[in-house]
């Protein structure tokens, strides 16, 4: 049986993250519903030693596995701008956020754009025993740390933002919708509040880790954007929404 083409896009990030994308979709006549599944609270890092005694002076590289980690490291922006530290980002969207915030390009980007992919790239660029500062969230996946530690590279994981689940009321969608997710945590929050939607909703993932979680949760139609930029997401959505047989 053919899958009905959805006429509605559900964006699950916070409104500020959706602004550029929502405006573009609206100009194309695509209806948008914002349904934030997570909320972020910054815990800025200002240079304190770690709980294990590591100091900022020992750090040789700073890694970001989400663009949300970038604002949490802004107290250290001047020291990062001066250079001397290798900057690493998990993917294109995070790379752009790092460059805009600190005024210098990333030295390495994950390939593929996952924590494991970033660990492989970093382990090639750093000697054993080097210390990587991972500016992460409270729900960070262990892939980056595992990959680096397996290569003999030390990791200092510093939580610079906390991810919380807001109280979610179940959605009552009148028609099939294309759901858009940026993280495995958002997938879990949505599906826990809306278990029945797996029967008819197609899902667009910003990255492969999120796509894998959607498949684990039983979503029957999972699509992957070329990259996490608003432009790439919009192009993929428009292709799906105006297709006869997606």
C-alpha positions as MATLAB code, in Angstrom:
seq = 'XXXXXXXXXXXXXXXXXXXXXXXXXXXXXXXXXXXXXXXXXXXXXXXXXXXXXXXXXXXXXXXXXXXXXXXXXXXXXXXXXXXXXXXXXXXXXXXXXXXXXXXXXXXXXXXXXXXXXXXXXXXXXXXXXXXXXXXXXXXXXXXXXXXXXXXXXXXXXXXXXXXXXXXXXXXXXXXXXXXXXXXXXXXXXXXXXXXXXXXXXXXXXXXXXXXXXXXXXXXXXXXXXXXXXXXXXXXXXXXXXXXXXX';
ca = [
       0.000    0.000    0.000;
       1.361    3.422   -0.916;
       2.448    5.684    1.909;
       0.353    8.879    2.006;
       2.389   12.011    1.408;
       2.405   14.180    4.546;
       1.352   17.809    4.379;
       2.800   18.772    7.751;
       6.321   18.995    9.190;
       6.860   18.583   12.940;
      10.077   20.202   14.194;
      11.266   18.769   17.507;
      14.070   21.210   18.359;
      13.715   24.395   20.404;
      12.182   27.339   18.471;
      15.434   29.307   18.193;
      17.038   26.312   16.488;
      14.177   26.065   14.010;
      13.871   29.709   12.948;
      15.739   29.646    9.623;
      14.310   26.284    8.605;
      10.727   27.125    9.620;
      10.822   30.392    7.673;
      12.039   28.665    4.519;
       9.416   25.924    4.740;
       6.649   28.459    5.348;
       7.689   30.428    2.242;
       7.276   27.197    0.274;
       3.747   26.792    1.608;
       4.682   23.884    3.900;
       2.853   23.841    7.227;
       5.096   23.654   10.287;
       4.306   22.540   13.825;
       6.900   23.158   16.536;
       6.985   20.478   19.236;
      10.215   20.852   21.245;
      11.164   17.526   22.795;
      14.173   18.788   24.755;
      15.219   21.979   26.480;
      18.772   23.117   27.118;
      20.236   24.814   30.178;
      23.807   26.121   29.866;
      26.435   25.277   32.486;
      29.294   27.494   31.249;
      32.867   26.335   31.822;
      35.308   29.059   32.899;
      38.619   27.245   33.317;
      38.314   25.297   36.569;
      40.337   22.075   36.976;
      38.464   18.833   36.387;
      37.281   16.591   39.198;
      40.284   14.369   38.410;
      42.740   17.246   38.622;
      43.335   17.965   34.926;
      43.957   21.623   34.142;
      43.119   23.645   31.051;
      46.847   24.171   30.459;
      47.207   20.445   29.711;
      44.534   20.465   26.999;
      45.777   19.959   23.438;
      42.427   19.690   21.630;
      38.822   20.746   22.185;
      36.075   18.549   20.753;
      32.405   19.323   20.219;
      29.902   16.548   19.500;
      27.018   19.026   19.350;
      26.769   22.685   18.433;
      24.988   23.132   21.778;
      28.324   22.726   23.475;
      29.704   25.853   21.815;
      27.853   28.490   23.937;
      28.853   26.617   27.080;
      32.526   27.251   26.302;
      32.217   30.957   25.536;
      33.942   32.002   28.812;
      37.077   30.446   27.267;
      36.565   32.107   23.874;
      39.537   34.471   23.999;
      41.948   31.688   24.902;
      40.538   29.528   22.116;
      40.774   32.360   19.584;
      44.479   32.818   20.349;
      45.123   29.393   18.865;
      47.396   26.611   19.978;
      44.499   24.217   20.548;
      43.254   21.800   17.923;
      39.514   22.320   17.376;
      37.338   19.367   16.371;
      33.646   19.130   15.459;
      31.444   16.114   14.959;
      29.848   17.380   11.736;
      29.185   20.306    9.427;
      26.595   22.096   11.557;
      28.823   21.951   14.626;
      31.831   23.036   12.560;
      29.972   26.149   11.433;
      28.931   26.967   15.012;
      32.529   26.619   16.239;
      33.912   28.861   13.504;
      31.272   31.544   14.064;
      31.818   31.547   17.834;
      35.605   31.490   17.958;
      36.582   33.126   14.684;
      38.827   30.310   13.518;
      38.176   27.147   11.520;
      38.010   23.650   12.923;
      41.100   21.555   12.382;
      39.205   18.290   12.001;
      35.626   17.132   11.432;
      34.181   13.699   12.097;
      34.137   11.274    9.177;
      31.518    9.909    9.369;
      29.817   12.647   11.431;
      29.511   10.616   14.634;
      31.363   10.499   17.939;
      33.216    7.412   16.750;
      34.112    9.069   13.448;
      35.446   12.123   15.262;
      37.475    9.919   17.609;
      39.174    8.255   14.640;
      40.069   11.602   13.082;
      41.386   13.016   16.356;
      43.411    9.933   17.224;
      45.252   10.317   13.921;
      46.074   13.954   14.683;
      47.167   13.559   18.318;
      49.936   11.569   19.997;
      49.149    8.969   22.688;
      48.734   10.626   26.058;
      47.361   13.880   24.646;
      44.417   15.389   26.510;
      41.170   16.195   24.669;
      38.617   18.487   26.316;
      35.130   17.310   25.286;
      32.570   20.104   25.745;
      29.464   17.958   26.048;
      25.920   17.729   27.317;
      24.505   15.824   30.242;
      23.219   13.094   27.906;
      26.347   12.765   25.760;
      26.929    9.404   24.104;
      30.151    7.560   25.069;
      31.404    6.989   21.497;
      33.984    9.797   21.393;
      35.547    8.937   24.748;
      35.636    5.216   23.996;
      37.300    5.725   20.628;
      39.926    8.127   21.942;
      40.760    6.078   25.017;
      41.155    2.973   22.862;
      43.803    4.919   20.913;
      45.615    5.966   24.096;
      44.321    9.553   24.060;
      43.047   10.953   27.340;
      39.584   12.552   27.505;
      38.253   15.210   29.847;
      34.479   15.248   29.508;
      33.077   18.522   30.814;
      29.304   19.007   30.875;
      28.632   22.529   29.600;
      24.895   22.170   29.099;
      22.138   20.111   30.620;
      19.465   18.537   28.462;
      16.040   18.201   30.032;
      12.753   16.784   28.886;
       9.851   19.197   29.090;
       6.410   17.867   29.928;
       5.070   16.672   26.588;
       1.395   16.336   25.815;
       0.691   13.661   23.187;
       0.217   15.021   19.686;
      -3.126   14.595   17.968;
      -2.064   14.823   14.343;
      -4.935   14.931   11.846;
      -2.826   13.506    9.018;
       0.529   11.853    8.326;
       3.431   14.148    9.181;
       7.144   14.282    8.537;
       8.905   14.388   11.912;
      12.361   15.973   12.120;
      14.880   14.922   14.795;
      18.348   16.202   15.697;
      19.374   13.788   18.468;
      18.672   10.323   19.882;
      17.483   11.984   23.116;
      14.785   13.877   21.220;
      13.715   10.647   19.528;
      13.280    8.929   22.882;
      11.387   11.871   24.381;
       8.991   12.002   21.424;
       8.341    8.266   21.255;
       7.823    7.945   25.000;
       5.101   10.604   24.788;
       3.686    9.432   21.428;
       4.147    5.675   21.047;
       1.340    5.292   18.503;
       2.896    7.615   15.929;
       5.390    5.013   14.799;
       2.590    3.462   12.725;
       2.291    6.279   10.205;
       4.892    9.044   10.584;
       7.941    9.351    8.397;
      11.051   10.682   10.138;
      13.958   12.794    8.934;
      17.199   12.523   10.935;
      19.953   15.117   10.977;
      22.695   12.511   11.421;
      23.328    8.762   11.282;
      23.283    8.287   15.064;
      19.805    9.800   15.251;
      18.678    7.738   12.265;
      19.852    4.582   14.019;
      17.860    5.448   17.127;
      14.732    6.032   15.024;
      15.130    2.574   13.510;
      15.591    1.090   16.987;
      12.357    2.724   18.129;
      10.471    1.111   15.253;
       9.982    4.016   12.852;
       9.105    2.424    9.530;
      10.286    5.278    7.266;
      13.592    6.905    8.207;
      15.352    9.414    5.947;
      18.737   11.073    6.379;
      19.658   14.627    5.408;
      22.866   15.227    3.443;
      24.120   17.420    6.296;
      22.548   19.231    9.285;
      22.426   22.709    7.728;
      18.976   24.341    7.353;
      19.507   24.375    3.570;
      20.187   20.646    3.345;
      17.303   19.838    5.669;
      14.912   22.001    3.673;
      15.966   20.446    0.368;
      15.448   16.939    1.730;
      12.064   17.842    3.223;
      10.866   19.457    0.018;
      11.942   16.413   -1.967;
       9.987   14.134    0.372;
       6.921   16.311    0.755;
       6.429   16.858   -2.973;
       7.161   13.259   -3.920;
       4.404   10.950   -5.008;
       5.858    7.767   -3.566;
       8.231    8.583   -0.693;
];
